[in-house]
Amino acid sequence: MTMSRLHRLPMVAWLTVVWVGLWGSPSAANVLGGLAVGAGVVALLPPTRVPSQGLVRPLALLRFLGFFAFDLMRASARVAGQVLCPRHQLRQAVVAVPVRGASDRLLTLLANAISLTPGTLTLEVDRPRSTLYVHVLDVGGGPDAVEQVRASILRVERLAILAVGSADCRKALLEDTGQAGRT
């Protein structure tokens, strides 16, 4: 068996697990059927190579996930409070946030993190201008409320770049923030 075929075995195994899961019973017939379907899919569809867009940095990823989990809980409590005790008129806004993230992977991570957070929703990603348009349920009442929302999103972007950004994107971020000596 050639090396390229060996690399396809995990996909056959995964497709077999999915097949058995869909049938709901781990019988011998379902496992054999899953192996046949998995092998057929892998044989008929050519393998694709996704170009690497940088390393995943585990500690930075944990920091991103921790911040995201905390932000998720805080936003959930804030939205629940607004729904249960509506004391003031909500001040909704669409905020344009210019982002540094150049890769599709980074923009997808950032847009999904924003949309998964209660009270915010990514409306559009403008690739040519590197801008996210985000709907915010309640921006608050202060004069710099929109800037606070923008700064919060840029903080999430910074953590995402440090976790999964390319070396060039990470370097540009660290130079912009005056931390070029840090790794």
NORGINOR-V188708 format. One record per backbone hydrogen bond with DSSP energy under -0.5 kcal/mol. NH is the residue of the N-H (numbers start at 1). CO is the residue of the C=O. If there is no record, write none. Layout:
NH & CO
NH & CO
This chain:
6 & 2
7 & 3
8 & 5
9 & 5
9 & 6
12 & 8
13 & 9
14 & 10
15 & 11
16 & 12
17 & 13
18 & 14
19 & 15
20 & 16
21 & 17
22 & 18
23 & 19
24 & 20
25 & 20
27 & 25
31 & 27
32 & 28
33 & 29
34 & 30
35 & 31
36 & 32
37 & 33
38 & 34
39 & 35
40 & 36
41 & 37
42 & 38
43 & 39
44 & 40
45 & 41
46 & 44
50 & 48
51 & 49
57 & 55
57 & 163
58 & 56
61 & 57
62 & 58
63 & 59
64 & 60
65 & 61
66 & 62
67 & 63
68 & 64
69 & 65
70 & 66
71 & 67
72 & 68
73 & 69
74 & 70
75 & 71
76 & 72
77 & 73
78 & 74
79 & 75
80 & 76
81 & 77
82 & 78
83 & 79
84 & 80
85 & 81
87 & 85
92 & 90
93 & 136
95 & 93
95 & 134
97 & 95
97 & 132
98 & 96
99 & 130
107 & 103
108 & 104
109 & 105
110 & 106
111 & 107
112 & 108
113 & 109
114 & 110
115 & 111
116 & 112
117 & 113
117 & 114
118 & 116
120 & 117
121 & 135
123 & 121
123 & 133
124 & 133
126 & 124
126 & 131
127 & 125
130 & 126
130 & 127
131 & 126
132 & 97
133 & 124
134 & 95
134 & 132
135 & 121
136 & 93
137 & 119
139 & 91
145 & 142
148 & 144
149 & 145
150 & 146
151 & 147
152 & 148
153 & 149
154 & 150
155 & 151
156 & 152
157 & 153
158 & 154
159 & 155
160 & 156
161 & 157
162 & 158
163 & 159
164 & 160
165 & 160
165 & 161
170 & 166
171 & 167
172 & 168
173 & 169
174 & 170
175 & 171
176 & 172
177 & 173
178 & 175
179 & 174
182 & 179
